[in-house]
């Protein structure tokens, strides 16, 4: 899709690229991205909790911006993450869906799973929607 191509291009040179996050689907109703465990671990070899948070914030922020629409911006104001189990290898997948969409606030839930489908992390991102500065 056009959004997928545009976000992939916009992510060049950013943390998204450094962490090898790959967008799979980007719509206001459902956003999906994959991220390798290798290169995103803490010193003990497990997926870093901060890496899960980056994946969640990336997906939720894009979703919030899609909801905000042209002439408006989405600003993250709250992120939380509950880590359920460790991932040691392979790829994790994040799926973000809107929980609440209002005129000025939007919240997305992001579920991150491993290749077997086991839930690794559940996150929620809330963004403020405002008019873009002139």
ROKOL-356959 format. One line per field, with one value per atom (N, C-alpha, C, O): residue in one letter; atom name; x, y, z. Coordinates in Angstrom, 3 decimals, decimal comma, always signed. Example, Ala and Ser with C-alpha at 12.3 -4.5 7.8 and 13.67 -1.06 7.14 Angstrom:
! residues 2
res	[A | A | A | A | S | S | S | S]
atom	[N | CA | C | O | N | CA | C | O]
x	[+13,190 | +12,300 | +13,200 | +14,236 | +12,850 | +13,670 | +12,900 | +13,409]
y	[-5,690 | -4,500 | -3,300 | -3,319 | -2,250 | -1,060 | +0,030 | +1,138]
z	[+7,800 | +7,800 | +7,800 | +8,465 | +7,080 | +7,140 | +7,870 | +8,039]
END
This chain:
! residues 134
res	[X | X | X | X | X | X | X | X | X | X | X | X | X | X | X | X | X | X | X | X | X | X | X | X | X | X | X | X | X | X | X | X | X | X | X | X | X | X | X | X | X | X | X | X | X | X | X | X | X | X | X | X | X | X | X | X | X | X | X | X | X | X | X | X | X | X | X | X | X | X | X | X | X | X | X | X | X | X | X | X | X | X | X | X | X | X | X | X | X | X | X | X | X | X | X | X | X | X | X | X | X | X | X | X | X | X | X | X | X | X | X | X | X | X | X | X | X | X | X | X | X | X | X | X | X | X | X | X | X | X | X | X | X | X | X | X | X | X | X | X | X | X | X | X | X | X | X | X | X | X | X | X | X | X | X | X | X | X | X | X | X | X | X | X | X | X | X | X | X | X | X | X | X | X | X | X | X | X | X | X | X | X | X | X | X | X | X | X | X | X | X | X | X | X | X | X | X | X | X | X | X | X | X | X | X | X | X | X | X | X | X | X | X | X | X | X | X | X | X | X | X | X | X | X | X | X | X | X | X | X | X | X | X | X | X | X | X | X | X | X | X | X | X | X | X | X | X | X | X | X | X | X | X | X | X | X | X | X | X | X | X | X | X | X | X | X | X | X | X | X | X | X | X | X | X | X | X | X | X | X | X | X | X | X | X | X | X | X | X | X | X | X | X | X | X | X | X | X | X | X | X | X | X | X | X | X | X | X | X | X | X | X | X | X | X | X | X | X | X | X | X | X | X | X | X | X | X | X | X | X | X | X | X | X | X | X | X | X | X | X | X | X | X | X | X | X | X | X | X | X | X | X | X | X | X | X | X | X | X | X | X | X | X | X | X | X | X | X | X | X | X | X | X | X | X | X | X | X | X | X | X | X | X | X | X | X | X | X | X | X | X | X | X | X | X | X | X | X | X | X | X | X | X | X | X | X | X | X | X | X | X | X | X | X | X | X | X | X | X | X | X | X | X | X | X | X | X | X | X | X | X | X | X | X | X | X | X | X | X | X | X | X | X | X | X | X | X | X | X | X | X | X | X | X | X | X | X | X | X | X | X | X | X | X | X | X | X | X | X | X | X | X | X | X | X | X | X | X | X | X | X | X | X | X | X | X | X | X | X | X | X | X | X | X | X | X | X | X | X | X | X | X | X | X | X | X | X | X | X | X | X | X | X | X | X | X | X | X | X | X | X | X | X | X | X | X | X | X | X | X | X | X | X | X | X | X]
atom	[N | CA | C | O | N | CA | C | O | N | CA | C | O | N | CA | C | O | N | CA | C | O | N | CA | C | O | N | CA | C | O | N | CA | C | O | N | CA | C | O | N | CA | C | O | N | CA | C | O | N | CA | C | O | N | CA | C | O | N | CA | C | O | N | CA | C | O | N | CA | C | O | N | CA | C | O | N | CA | C | O | N | CA | C | O | N | CA | C | O | N | CA | C | O | N | CA | C | O | N | CA | C | O | N | CA | C | O | N | CA | C | O | N | CA | C | O | N | CA | C | O | N | CA | C | O | N | CA | C | O | N | CA | C | O | N | CA | C | O | N | CA | C | O | N | CA | C | O | N | CA | C | O | N | CA | C | O | N | CA | C | O | N | CA | C | O | N | CA | C | O | N | CA | C | O | N | CA | C | O | N | CA | C | O | N | CA | C | O | N | CA | C | O | N | CA | C | O | N | CA | C | O | N | CA | C | O | N | CA | C | O | N | CA | C | O | N | CA | C | O | N | CA | C | O | N | CA | C | O | N | CA | C | O | N | CA | C | O | N | CA | C | O | N | CA | C | O | N | CA | C | O | N | CA | C | O | N | CA | C | O | N | CA | C | O | N | CA | C | O | N | CA | C | O | N | CA | C | O | N | CA | C | O | N | CA | C | O | N | CA | C | O | N | CA | C | O | N | CA | C | O | N | CA | C | O | N | CA | C | O | N | CA | C | O | N | CA | C | O | N | CA | C | O | N | CA | C | O | N | CA | C | O | N | CA | C | O | N | CA | C | O | N | CA | C | O | N | CA | C | O | N | CA | C | O | N | CA | C | O | N | CA | C | O | N | CA | C | O | N | CA | C | O | N | CA | C | O | N | CA | C | O | N | CA | C | O | N | CA | C | O | N | CA | C | O | N | CA | C | O | N | CA | C | O | N | CA | C | O | N | CA | C | O | N | CA | C | O | N | CA | C | O | N | CA | C | O | N | CA | C | O | N | CA | C | O | N | CA | C | O | N | CA | C | O | N | CA | C | O | N | CA | C | O | N | CA | C | O | N | CA | C | O | N | CA | C | O | N | CA | C | O | N | CA | C | O | N | CA | C | O | N | CA | C | O | N | CA | C | O | N | CA | C | O | N | CA | C | O | N | CA | C | O | N | CA | C | O | N | CA | C | O | N | CA | C | O | N | CA | C | O | N | CA | C | O | N | CA | C | O | N | CA | C | O | N | CA | C | O | N | CA | C | O | N | CA | C | O | N | CA | C | O | N | CA | C | O | N | CA | C | O | N | CA | C | O | N | CA | C | O | N | CA | C | O | N | CA | C | O | N | CA | C | O | N | CA | C | O | N | CA | C | O | N | CA | C | O | N | CA | C | O]
x	[+0,837 | +0,000 | +0,873 | +2,075 | +0,262 | +0,998 | +1,516 | +2,635 | +0,699 | +1,098 | +2,300 | +3,252 | +2,242 | +3,333 | +4,640 | +5,680 | +4,585 | +5,781 | +6,286 | +7,491 | +5,367 | +5,758 | +6,403 | +7,415 | +5,840 | +6,404 | +7,739 | +8,643 | +7,868 | +9,142 | +10,225 | +11,336 | +9,903 | +10,867 | +11,182 | +12,341 | +10,169 | +10,360 | +11,183 | +11,766 | +11,237 | +11,943 | +13,431 | +14,165 | +13,885 | +15,306 | +16,124 | +15,815 | +17,173 | +18,058 | +17,524 | +18,128 | +16,401 | +15,801 | +16,010 | +16,583 | +15,544 | +15,605 | +14,871 | +15,278 | +13,802 | +13,035 | +13,949 | +13,921 | +14,746 | +15,672 | +16,767 | +17,105 | +17,319 | +18,395 | +17,949 | +18,736 | +16,679 | +16,171 | +15,601 | +15,101 | +15,681 | +15,223 | +13,726 | +13,294 | +12,950 | +11,499 | +10,995 | +11,333 | +10,186 | +9,648 | +8,125 | +7,451 | +7,597 | +6,147 | +5,521 | +6,034 | +4,397 | +3,677 | +2,333 | +1,945 | +1,629 | +0,300 | +0,113 | +0,389 | -0,350 | -0,554 | -1,880 | -1,973 | -2,902 | -4,196 | -4,624 | -4,085 | -5,575 | -6,006 | -6,615 | -6,624 | -7,119 | -7,779 | -6,836 | -7,116 | -5,720 | -4,809 | -3,442 | -3,304 | -2,432 | -1,059 | -0,224 | -0,340 | +0,615 | +1,426 | +2,866 | +3,117 | +3,805 | +5,226 | +5,963 | +5,528 | +7,097 | +7,939 | +9,285 | +9,730 | +9,931 | +11,240 | +12,056 | +11,542 | +13,319 | +14,150 | +14,537 | +14,704 | +14,674 | +15,164 | +16,660 | +17,133 | +17,407 | +18,857 | +19,134 | +18,538 | +20,040 | +20,380 | +19,531 | +19,834 | +18,467 | +17,558 | +17,426 | +16,358 | +18,528 | +18,511 | +19,208 | +19,929 | +18,966 | +19,724 | +20,924 | +21,028 | +21,821 | +23,059 | +22,864 | +23,791 | +21,697 | +21,470 | +20,915 | +20,588 | +20,808 | +20,379 | +18,876 | +18,407 | +18,119 | +16,661 | +16,262 | +16,969 | +15,134 | +14,620 | +14,524 | +13,940 | +15,085 | +15,080 | +13,659 | +12,976 | +13,215 | +11,890 | +11,723 | +10,634 | +12,799 | +12,756 | +12,538 | +11,922 | +13,034 | +12,812 | +11,327 | +10,770 | +10,692 | +9,246 | +8,505 | +7,542 | +8,954 | +8,323 | +8,496 | +7,577 | +9,669 | +9,895 | +8,957 | +8,358 | +8,831 | +7,929 | +6,494 | +5,788 | +6,072 | +4,706 | +4,483 | +3,466 | +5,425 | +5,251 | +5,281 | +4,569 | +6,095 | +6,154 | +4,796 | +4,272 | +4,234 | +2,947 | +1,818 | +1,013 | +1,758 | +0,693 | +0,771 | -0,257 | +1,982 | +2,155 | +1,725 | +1,085 | +2,076 | +1,646 | +0,125 | -0,509 | -0,461 | -1,924 | -2,583 | -3,582 | -2,031 | -2,597 | -2,502 | -3,424 | -1,386 | -1,228 | -2,209 | -2,748 | -2,443 | -3,422 | -4,822 | -5,592 | -5,147 | -6,441 | -6,521 | -7,563 | -5,427 | -5,403 | -5,708 | -6,475 | -5,109 | -5,357 | -4,532 | -3,758 | -4,705 | -3,925 | -4,172 | -5,294 | -3,100 | -3,225 | -3,253 | -3,386 | -3,125 | -3,099 | -1,893 | -1,347 | -1,476 | -0,338 | -0,739 | -1,603 | -0,087 | -0,283 | +0,966 | +2,081 | +0,784 | +1,899 | +1,689 | +0,682 | +2,635 | +2,520 | +2,588 | +3,471 | +1,642 | +1,655 | +1,732 | +2,024 | +1,476 | +1,579 | +1,852 | +1,183 | +2,841 | +3,146 | +3,340 | +4,070 | +2,685 | +2,979 | +3,180 | +2,679 | +3,917 | +4,207 | +4,259 | +4,944 | +3,534 | +3,595 | +4,296 | +3,844 | +5,401 | +6,202 | +5,774 | +5,888 | +5,284 | +4,718 | +5,713 | +5,695 | +6,576 | +7,545 | +8,716 | +8,631 | +9,795 | +11,016 | +10,998 | +10,389 | +11,675 | +11,966 | +13,479 | +14,158 | +14,003 | +15,453 | +15,977 | +17,166 | +15,090 | +15,518 | +14,342 | +13,200 | +14,641 | +13,585 | +13,100 | +13,855 | +11,827 | +11,201 | +9,962 | +9,239 | +9,718 | +8,469 | +7,601 | +8,105 | +6,298 | +5,344 | +4,458 | +3,907 | +4,329 | +3,435 | +2,187 | +2,266 | +1,033 | -0,243 | -0,921 | -1,211 | -1,169 | -1,795 | -3,222 | -3,493 | -4,123 | -5,524 | -6,001 | -5,602 | -6,860 | -7,363 | -8,278 | -9,106 | -8,108 | -8,961 | -10,013 | -11,179 | -9,582 | -10,464 | -9,998 | -8,819 | -10,939 | -10,609 | -11,546 | -12,755 | -10,965 | -11,749 | -11,208 | -10,317 | -11,750 | -11,310 | -9,921 | -9,146 | -9,603 | -8,315 | -7,408 | -6,216 | -7,944 | -7,130 | -7,423 | -8,561 | -6,375 | -6,529 | -5,619 | -4,490 | -6,111 | -5,310 | -5,283 | -6,304 | -4,098 | -3,914 | -3,379 | -2,515 | -3,888 | -3,305 | -2,402 | -2,768 | -1,217 | -0,267 | +0,082 | +0,583 | -0,188 | +0,123 | +1,318 | +1,287 | +2,369 | +3,588 | +3,690 | +3,625 | +3,853 | +3,925 | +5,204 | +5,816 | +5,586 | +6,741 | +6,242 | +5,058 | +7,159 | +6,802 | +5,823 | +5,156 | +5,722 | +4,760 | +3,390 | +2,430 | +3,304 | +2,038 | +1,909 | +0,893 | +2,935 | +2,887 | +3,031 | +3,838 | +2,241 | +2,265 | +3,518 | +3,764 | +4,299 | +5,540 | +5,278 | +5,805 | +4,458 | +4,251 | +2,901 | +2,464 | +2,246 | +1,030 | +1,329 | +1,749 | +1,107 | +1,362 | +0,118 | -0,764 | +0,080 | -0,957 | -0,286 | +0,481 | -0,586 | -0,055 | -1,228 | -2,183 | -1,159 | -2,162 | -1,481 | -0,407 | -2,131 | -1,601 | -2,620 | -3,830 | -2,090 | -2,870 | -2,919 | -1,893 | -4,102 | -4,252 | -4,458 | -5,355 | -3,630 | -3,739 | -3,556 | -3,096 | -3,930 | -3,705 | -2,209 | -1,494 | -1,735 | -0,319 | +0,029 | -0,779 | +1,227 | +1,619 | +1,669 | +1,958 | +1,391 | +1,381 | +2,762 | +2,917]
y	[-1,200 | +0,000 | +1,251 | +1,179 | +2,393 | +3,659 | +4,012 | +4,505 | +3,759 | +4,077 | +3,218 | +3,707 | +1,938 | +1,011 | +1,487 | +1,527 | +1,840 | +2,302 | +3,624 | +3,809 | +4,534 | +5,840 | +5,694 | +6,340 | +4,861 | +4,691 | +3,952 | +4,255 | +3,000 | +2,294 | +3,281 | +3,259 | +4,145 | +5,156 | +6,157 | +6,529 | +6,591 | +7,578 | +7,017 | +7,783 | +5,707 | +5,078 | +4,899 | +4,489 | +5,199 | +5,065 | +5,973 | +7,153 | +5,401 | +6,172 | +6,403 | +7,150 | +5,776 | +5,967 | +4,729 | +3,733 | +4,810 | +3,665 | +2,458 | +1,316 | +2,715 | +1,636 | +0,821 | -0,409 | +1,493 | +0,796 | +0,088 | -1,057 | +0,759 | +0,180 | -1,115 | -2,048 | -1,158 | -2,350 | -3,376 | -4,425 | -3,064 | -3,949 | -4,267 | -5,384 | -3,261 | -3,413 | -3,343 | -2,427 | -4,318 | -4,409 | -4,291 | -5,091 | -3,289 | -3,103 | -4,165 | -4,473 | -4,721 | -5,735 | -5,193 | -5,395 | -4,505 | -3,963 | -2,691 | -2,677 | -1,627 | -0,352 | +0,258 | +0,899 | +0,055 | +0,696 | +1,286 | +0,889 | +2,219 | +2,778 | +1,722 | +1,903 | +0,627 | -0,411 | -1,515 | -2,178 | -1,720 | -2,818 | -2,515 | -2,241 | -2,570 | -2,335 | -3,524 | -3,993 | -4,013 | -5,200 | -4,925 | -4,378 | -5,312 | -5,219 | -6,372 | -6,922 | -6,724 | -7,802 | -7,224 | -6,211 | -7,888 | -7,434 | -8,658 | -9,527 | -8,739 | -9,867 | -9,740 | -8,637 | -10,881 | -10,877 | -10,562 | -9,755 | -11,201 | -10,982 | -9,500 | -8,893 | -8,939 | -7,534 | -6,630 | -5,448 | -7,186 | -6,416 | -7,066 | -7,049 | -7,635 | -8,345 | -7,543 | -6,581 | -7,974 | -7,453 | -8,383 | -9,397 | -8,072 | -8,853 | -10,348 | -11,129 | -10,761 | -12,176 | -12,953 | -14,134 | -12,289 | -12,988 | -13,006 | -13,643 | -12,321 | -12,275 | -10,987 | -9,982 | -11,018 | -9,807 | -8,714 | -8,925 | -7,561 | -6,430 | -5,894 | -5,700 | -5,656 | -5,095 | -3,753 | -3,420 | -2,983 | -1,705 | -1,883 | -1,030 | -2,980 | -3,260 | -3,516 | -3,058 | -4,252 | -4,468 | -3,141 | -2,914 | -2,265 | -0,952 | -0,113 | +0,602 | -0,197 | +0,542 | +0,028 | +0,819 | -1,282 | -1,856 | -1,393 | -1,001 | -1,442 | -1,025 | +0,455 | +0,828 | +1,302 | +2,743 | +3,086 | +3,986 | +2,381 | +2,616 | +2,338 | +3,171 | +1,184 | +0,822 | +1,727 | +2,202 | +1,966 | +2,808 | +4,241 | +4,873 | +4,756 | +6,129 | +6,273 | +7,257 | +5,297 | +5,343 | +5,259 | +5,997 | +4,345 | +4,230 | +5,523 | +5,937 | +6,167 | +7,425 | +8,512 | +9,312 | +8,541 | +9,550 | +9,292 | +10,236 | +8,030 | +7,712 | +8,154 | +8,660 | +7,960 | +8,406 | +9,929 | +10,496 | +10,596 | +12,058 | +12,687 | +13,646 | +12,151 | +12,651 | +13,872 | +14,363 | +14,366 | +15,506 | +16,759 | +17,027 | +17,519 | +18,766 | +18,605 | +19,584 | +17,351 | +17,082 | +16,224 | +15,554 | +16,242 | +15,427 | +14,611 | +15,004 | +13,470 | +12,599 | +12,678 | +12,539 | +12,901 | +13,008 | +11,973 | +12,012 | +11,053 | +10,032 | +10,646 | +11,455 | +10,256 | +10,789 | +9,692 | +9,980 | +8,435 | +7,353 | +6,044 | +5,710 | +5,303 | +3,973 | +3,049 | +3,373 | +1,896 | +0,890 | -0,445 | -0,673 | -1,320 | -2,629 | -3,658 | -3,472 | -4,730 | -5,870 | -6,996 | -7,424 | -7,470 | -8,516 | -9,861 | -10,089 | -10,747 | -12,022 | -13,172 | -14,026 | -13,202 | -14,288 | -13,824 | -12,812 | -14,553 | -14,179 | -14,715 | -15,745 | -13,995 | -14,487 | -14,515 | -13,556 | -15,621 | -15,793 | -15,809 | -15,587 | -16,072 | -16,190 | -15,943 | -15,806 | -15,888 | -15,743 | -14,312 | -13,351 | -14,209 | -12,932 | -12,777 | -13,745 | -11,571 | -11,278 | -10,410 | -9,677 | -10,507 | -9,751 | -8,929 | -9,441 | -7,649 | -6,763 | -6,484 | -6,201 | -6,564 | -6,230 | -5,171 | -5,398 | -4,011 | -2,896 | -2,701 | -2,730 | -2,502 | -2,205 | -1,076 | -0,994 | -0,196 | +0,888 | +0,358 | -0,525 | +0,918 | +0,585 | +1,672 | +1,390 | +2,924 | +4,076 | +5,160 | +5,510 | +5,685 | +6,736 | +7,911 | +7,815 | +9,018 | +10,224 | +11,363 | +11,171 | +12,536 | +13,712 | +14,165 | +14,644 | +14,011 | +14,512 | +13,435 | +13,677 | +12,264 | +11,162 | +9,876 | +9,603 | +9,099 | +7,782 | +6,814 | +7,161 | +5,597 | +4,564 | +3,317 | +2,893 | +2,741 | +1,493 | +0,427 | +0,703 | -0,791 | -1,946 | -2,648 | -2,835 | -3,035 | -3,725 | -5,056 | -5,098 | -6,134 | -7,477 | -7,992 | -8,047 | -8,365 | -8,870 | -10,362 | -10,791 | -11,147 | -12,600 | -13,129 | -12,472 | -14,337 | -14,973 | -15,818 | -15,798 | -16,554 | -17,311 | -18,443 | -18,910 | -18,896 | -19,949 | -19,366 | -20,106 | -18,032 | -17,383 | -17,074 | -16,529 | -17,416 | -17,131 | -15,625 | -14,963 | -15,099 | -13,669 | -13,339 | -13,906 | -12,412 | -11,954 | -10,701 | -10,558 | -9,796 | -8,489 | -7,928 | -8,108 | -7,244 | -6,488 | -5,040 | -4,752 | -4,135 | -2,712 | -1,899 | -2,340 | -0,704 | +0,262 | +1,608 | +2,050 | +2,259 | +3,596 | +4,559 | +4,289 | +5,678 | +6,741 | +7,962 | +8,371 | +8,535 | +9,720 | +10,851 | +10,638 | +12,053 | +13,270 | +13,651 | +13,625 | +14,006 | +14,450 | +15,958 | +16,457 | +16,684 | +18,137 | +18,638 | +17,917 | +19,890 | +20,515 | +20,693 | +21,022 | +20,474 | +20,657 | +22,145 | +23,000 | +22,452 | +23,859 | +24,440 | +23,719 | +25,730 | +26,336 | +26,347 | +26,821]
z	[+0,000 | +0,000 | +0,000 | +0,253 | -0,283 | -0,296 | +1,090 | +1,229 | +2,127 | +3,506 | +3,902 | +4,509 | +3,551 | +3,872 | +3,224 | +3,881 | +1,956 | +1,244 | +1,829 | +2,002 | +2,131 | +2,669 | +4,045 | +4,315 | +4,919 | +6,265 | +6,211 | +6,989 | +5,316 | +5,170 | +4,736 | +5,265 | +3,775 | +3,318 | +4,430 | +4,616 | +5,164 | +6,232 | +7,391 | +8,158 | +7,527 | +8,642 | +8,388 | +9,287 | +7,182 | +6,861 | +7,780 | +7,944 | +8,375 | +9,237 | +10,639 | +11,410 | +10,990 | +12,312 | +13,183 | +12,741 | +14,408 | +15,327 | +14,743 | +14,953 | +14,018 | +13,381 | +12,468 | +12,500 | +11,667 | +10,775 | +11,567 | +11,269 | +12,571 | +13,381 | +14,066 | +14,221 | +14,472 | +15,154 | +14,181 | +14,590 | +12,889 | +11,818 | +11,909 | +11,625 | +12,310 | +12,328 | +10,899 | +10,149 | +10,535 | +9,173 | +9,227 | +9,876 | +8,540 | +8,493 | +7,598 | +6,522 | +8,064 | +7,307 | +6,833 | +5,683 | +7,725 | +7,416 | +8,229 | +9,429 | +7,589 | +8,286 | +7,863 | +6,816 | +8,678 | +8,465 | +9,805 | +10,838 | +9,825 | +11,116 | +12,050 | +13,268 | +11,485 | +12,292 | +12,764 | +13,763 | +12,057 | +12,381 | +11,796 | +10,604 | +12,661 | +12,228 | +12,656 | +13,788 | +11,763 | +12,038 | +11,613 | +10,539 | +12,472 | +12,132 | +12,789 | +13,801 | +12,184 | +12,697 | +13,104 | +12,564 | +14,071 | +14,551 | +14,966 | +15,669 | +14,542 | +14,971 | +16,445 | +16,966 | +17,095 | +18,475 | +18,460 | +19,259 | +17,546 | +17,467 | +17,203 | +16,314 | +17,984 | +17,850 | +18,734 | +18,894 | +19,307 | +20,163 | +21,541 | +22,154 | +22,009 | +23,286 | +24,383 | +24,119 | +25,624 | +26,755 | +26,963 | +26,272 | +27,881 | +28,022 | +28,300 | +28,085 | +28,766 | +29,073 | +27,887 | +28,012 | +26,730 | +25,524 | +25,291 | +24,348 | +26,131 | +25,976 | +25,267 | +25,348 | +24,576 | +23,951 | +25,003 | +26,066 | +24,720 | +25,656 | +25,780 | +24,774 | +27,006 | +27,223 | +26,535 | +26,068 | +26,471 | +25,774 | +24,282 | +23,643 | +23,715 | +22,289 | +22,038 | +21,040 | +22,950 | +22,829 | +22,915 | +22,183 | +23,809 | +23,959 | +22,694 | +22,294 | +22,062 | +20,814 | +19,719 | +18,991 | +19,605 | +18,605 | +18,856 | +17,927 | +20,115 | +20,466 | +20,186 | +19,601 | +20,600 | +20,390 | +18,906 | +18,462 | +18,146 | +16,699 | +16,064 | +15,325 | +16,347 | +15,743 | +16,226 | +15,425 | +17,536 | +18,080 | +17,588 | +17,345 | +17,441 | +16,962 | +15,509 | +15,141 | +14,690 | +13,295 | +13,223 | +12,469 | +14,019 | +14,042 | +14,468 | +13,879 | +15,490 | +15,984 | +14,916 | +14,755 | +14,189 | +13,134 | +11,995 | +11,417 | +11,669 | +10,626 | +11,049 | +10,232 | +12,332 | +12,861 | +12,868 | +12,542 | +13,239 | +13,325 | +11,977 | +11,894 | +10,920 | +9,574 | +9,235 | +10,058 | +7,999 | +7,515 | +8,349 | +8,780 | +8,567 | +9,306 | +10,808 | +11,543 | +11,274 | +12,709 | +13,033 | +12,156 | +14,286 | +14,720 | +15,944 | +16,728 | +16,078 | +17,237 | +18,099 | +17,596 | +19,396 | +20,331 | +21,434 | +22,141 | +21,580 | +22,615 | +24,001 | +24,287 | +24,873 | +26,239 | +27,296 | +28,456 | +26,914 | +27,891 | +27,171 | +26,193 | +27,661 | +27,141 | +28,325 | +29,262 | +28,285 | +29,298 | +28,610 | +27,509 | +29,268 | +28,696 | +29,814 | +30,819 | +29,623 | +30,531 | +29,781 | +28,719 | +30,344 | +29,714 | +30,292 | +31,496 | +29,433 | +29,876 | +29,853 | +30,740 | +28,850 | +28,730 | +27,896 | +27,200 | +27,963 | +27,245 | +25,817 | +25,529 | +24,937 | +23,590 | +23,475 | +23,843 | +22,961 | +22,873 | +21,452 | +21,221 | +20,492 | +19,098 | +18,178 | +18,618 | +16,903 | +15,909 | +15,750 | +15,893 | +15,452 | +15,148 | +16,018 | +16,253 | +16,491 | +17,192 | +16,285 | +15,434 | +16,481 | +15,670 | +16,589 | +17,563 | +16,267 | +17,003 | +16,185 | +14,989 | +16,837 | +16,200 | +17,061 | +18,236 | +16,458 | +17,173 | +16,672 | +15,472 | +17,632 | +17,305 | +18,203 | +19,365 | +17,670 | +18,511 | +19,608 | +19,381 | +20,798 | +21,939 | +22,101 | +22,380 | +21,921 | +22,076 | +21,111 | +21,074 | +20,334 | +19,380 | +19,617 | +19,408 | +20,057 | +20,281 | +19,435 | +18,609 | +19,648 | +18,902 | +19,316 | +18,488 | +20,610 | +21,099 | +21,696 | +21,887 | +21,990 | +22,534 | +21,776 | +21,395 | +21,569 | +20,959 | +21,713 | +22,061 | +21,965 | +22,621 | +21,754 | +21,213 | +21,633 | +20,898 | +21,833 | +22,665 | +21,702 | +22,383 | +21,381 | +20,221 | +21,843 | +20,981 | +21,632 | +22,755 | +20,920 | +21,397 | +20,595 | +19,366 | +21,322 | +20,685 | +20,982 | +22,134 | +19,908 | +20,047 | +19,399 | +18,556 | +19,819 | +19,184 | +18,004 | +17,669 | +17,389 | +16,188 | +16,461 | +15,538 | +17,706 | +18,037 | +18,371 | +18,584 | +18,415 | +18,765 | +20,242 | +20,672 | +21,037 | +22,477 | +22,697 | +22,044 | +23,622 | +23,915 | +24,717 | +25,782 | +24,183 | +24,807 | +25,640 | +26,743 | +25,103 | +25,728 | +25,306 | +24,169 | +26,246 | +25,941 | +26,317 | +27,438 | +25,368 | +25,607 | +25,271 | +24,534 | +25,834 | +25,467 | +25,295 | +26,150 | +24,169 | +23,900 | +23,777 | +23,048 | +24,485 | +24,373 | +23,782 | +24,221 | +22,775 | +22,095 | +22,143 | +22,063 | +22,275 | +22,168 | +20,701 | +20,020 | +20,202 | +18,815 | +18,830 | +19,509 | +18,085 | +18,055 | +16,628 | +15,743 | +16,438 | +15,141 | +14,953 | +15,899 | +13,729 | +13,436 | +13,542 | +13,179 | +14,038 | +14,092 | +12,682 | +11,727 | +12,543 | +11,196 | +10,557 | +9,431]
END
